[in-house]
Amino acid sequence: MAGTFATELAERGVVRVAGPDAAHFLNNLVTSEVAHLADGEAAYAALLTPQGKMLFDFLALREADSYRLDTLAENAAALAQRLGFYKLRAKVTVADLTPEEVVIAFWGGEPPATLPGVAYTDPRLAALGKRVIVPRTSVAGVLALPGLTRTDAGAYHAHRVALGVPEGGRDFAFGDAFPHDADMDALAGIDFAKGCYVGQEVVSRMQHRGTARRRIVMASATGALPPAGTALTAGDRPLGTLGTVAGSAGLALVRLDRAKAAIDAGVPIEADGTAVTLTIPPWASFGWPATATSEDV
């Protein structure tokens, strides 16, 4: 296999926010600065509860006075509805375009120049590659373009896991995780210099006090890892849960302090009897706690 890899991400949906107030409207709600995006540029962002928990995450692609939000397909209608609650008198329209539009991912090389849409770099990590949102009727034609090696979504997720990048709905649960839990602060998903947005006070407090105790890290084993959702333990102490798994590599949401204490004490970390090694992603802005208390062991 050679060339640029390409796959349809059928689990992704598209929500469009359009109108003269779109930039101001969206920017006042989400974790990232989206008002200053250039045409064809995307930002990673989330919409939170007032308590700072993540309801939705998405890649927001700027298109003149509108945005296309590349989000989890099963949540697209709910995201459109939630944004509609905030409209009030704003001159915007919100629509779920998932039935008509599809997200295609490219990695390992550049996508073709002749696409029926604008290819945008994944804002979380450039190594993830690029994406394009196209009409559903164009998918087969795009994937058949010269220079592309068509593959499936499993190959894309294995690529993502190898880079240590989490994804909502697979590696953390919406409604339960804070942005820091999902490493959004290290993946350009939070702008700490922008003004207020829903849940901003909680996120800012976690950042400045350094109170994020749960993080998504990389997991590996000498053989195949157990499936997503398997609990991680050190002795009889729960550490967290496996997320996306691709063979012997995976991601896991863990308590950093407990994991560090187990590592320091030489206590094996396991998932359903399989020995697991946990590592911090190379792009991370966080690390293992410097010290762990006896309560963490």
N, C-alpha and C positions, 0 to 999 in steps of 0.2 A: 504494500500500500504506500502510495506517495502522494505528494501534492497537499493542498489544503483540505483538511477534514471539514465536513459539513453535515449537519443534522437538523431535522425539524424538531423543535422543542414543543411537543404536543401538550405538555403540562403547563405551558405558559399561555397567558391571555393578554389582552390589550384593552386598556381603558383610555379614552381620549378626553382631555380637558382643553376646551377651546374658547376663544373669545378675547375681547380687548383687555379683560381683567385677569386672564388666565395666570400670568406670571405672578402678579401680586397675590391672587387668591391662593395658589398652590404654595407659594413661598411662605405664607403665614401659617401654614398647617404642618409642613413636613420638616424632617430633621436636617436636610441639606439645603444649601443655597442653590436654588434652581432658577431664580430670576435673572442671573447673570450668565446663564449658559448661552453659548453661541448656537446658531442654527446647525443641527446635525450633531450636537454634543449631548452627552447623557450624564446624569448624576445618579448615584445610588442613594436612596432615601427611604424613610419609613413614616407611616402615620401611626401615632401613638394614642393611648388612652391618656386622660389627664394625670393618671398615676404613673406614667412613663413606660407602660408595657406596650409591646409591639402588636398592633392589629394587622398591619399589612406592610410588606416591603416591596420595592419595585425599582426598576431602572427608568428614570424619567428622561425621555428623549425630547429635546426642544425642536420645534418646527415652527418658525416664525412666531405667531401669536397663539400657538397651541402646543400641547405636550401629548405624547403617547407614553403611557405607563405600562412597561413590560413587567407583568406580575404573574402570580400563580393563577392559573386559569380557574380553578375551583373557587377562588376568592374574588375574581374580577367583578362579578355582579354586586357582591357585597361592598367592595371598594367603591364602585360607582355610586351605590346608594349612600354610603357613608359620606362621600364627598358632597353629594347632593344635599345632605343635612346642613352643611356649612355654607351653602350658596347665598342665602338671604337675598340681598339686592345686587350681588356681584354679577357682572355681565359675562357669564360663562355658561357653557353647556358641558354636561358630563355624559358620556355614552360608553357602554360596554361593547367593544368591537370584536370581541373574541370569536363570535360566529363567522366573521368575515375576514379576519386577519390572523397571521401566523408569525411566530418568531423562529428564525433560523440562526443557528450558531455556527461560526467558523473559527478554526484554530489550527495552529501549525503552519500557517502561511496567510497570505492576503486573500480576501474574497475577490471574485471577479469585479471588474469595473462596471459591467453591464448588468446591474441589478435593478429591479423595479421598486427600489427604495433606497434609503441612505444607510450605508453600513456605519455603525457606531461602535467605538471601542468600549469594551466592558469597563465601566468606571471603577469597579472594585479592585481589579488587578489587571494590568495590561496583558499579562501572560495568558489570561483566560481566553483572549481572542476578541473577535468582533461579532456583532449581531446585525440582523436586518429584520424589519417588520414588513411583510409583503402580503398582498391579497392571497386568500386561501387558494384561489384558482391558479396562482403562479408558482406554488411550491414545487411541483414536479419539474417544471421548466428550470427553476433556479438550481435545484439539486442535480440536474443533468448537465449543467454548464461545464465546459472544458476546464481541466485543472483542479476539479473538485473530486475528493474521495468521499462518497456518500457513506455515512455510518449511522448508528442508532444512538438514541439518547443515553444508553448505558455507557457508551464510549465517551460521551461528553462528561458524564458525571464522574467517570474514572479519571478523566483529565482534571476536573475540578477538585476531586479528592486529593490527587497527587500534588496539587498546589496548596491544599489546606484551606480552601474557601468554602464556607458553609452556605446553605440555602434554606430559606424559610419553608416550613412544612415538612422538611426532611431532617434537618439537623437541630431545629428548635421549634417549639410550638408557639404559634401566634396566640396572643392573649396571656401568655405565661412568661415570656422572656423579655428582659430589658435589652436595649440596643447594645450595651456593653457585653452582655452574655453572648450575643451573636457576633462579637468582634467588629461591630459597625464602626467604632471609633478608629480602628486600625485599617479599615477598608474604605475610607473616604465617604462613609455614610452619615457622618454627623459634622455639622459646621458649628464649632463652639464659639465663633465670633459673630454669628448672625443674631438677629433679634428673636423675639419670642415666637414659639410655635407650641402646639399642643404637647404637653408633657415635658417641656423644656426645663423646668425647674428641677425635676427629679434627675434628668440626664446630666445636667450641669453639676448638681450636687455629687452624683456618683463619680464624675470626672475629677472634680477638685478635691474630694475627700479620699479618692482611691478606694472606694468601697465595693468595687466589682469583685465578687468572689468566685462567680461561675464564668467559665470561658469555654469556647469551642477550640479544641486542640486536635492535633493529628494523632491517630492511633495506628499501630501496626502489630503484626504477629508473624511468626515463622511460617504458619500455614494460613488457611482461610479464617477470617474473622467470623464470629457468629453474626446473625442478622441484625439489622437496625432495630433499636428498641431494647436490646439486651443490656442488662444492668452491669455496670463496672463496680468491682469491689476490691478492697484490700483487706484481707482477712475477713472479718465479719462487718467491716465498715463500708457503707455505700459511698461511692465516689461520683457517680454520674451515669450516663447512658450513651450507648453507641448511636450514632446517627447514620449517615450514608456509609455503606460498605461497598468496596470494590476489590474483591479477592482478599489479599492480606493487608490491604490499606483501608483506612476509614477515618471518620471524624467522630469526635465524642464531646459532649457537653459535660464538663466536670467541675467539681469544686477544686480550685487550684491549690488551696491550702491543704486539703486532705491528700490530694495527689502528691504534692511535694513532700509531705510528712511521710507518706508511704515509701516514696523513692529514697528519701534520706535514711529511713529506718531499714531499708532492704526488704520491705514487705511486698510480696508479689502482687501485682495488679492483674486481675483476671476478669474475663467476660464468659460466663457459663463454663468455667474450667479451662478456658484458653488463656495462656499468658499474653498480656498486652503491654506494649511499650508506648508511652505517651510522650509526645514532643511538641514544643511550641512552634507554630508556623514561622518560617524564616522572615516573613514580612511583618510579623507582629510588633506592635509598639508596647506590648506587655511581656512579662516574664514570670517565672515561678516566684512565689513569695521568698524573700530573703531568709526568713525564719518561719518555723511552724511551731505552734504550741503543743503541749502534750494532749490537749483536747482534740487536736486534728488527727492524731495518729489512730 
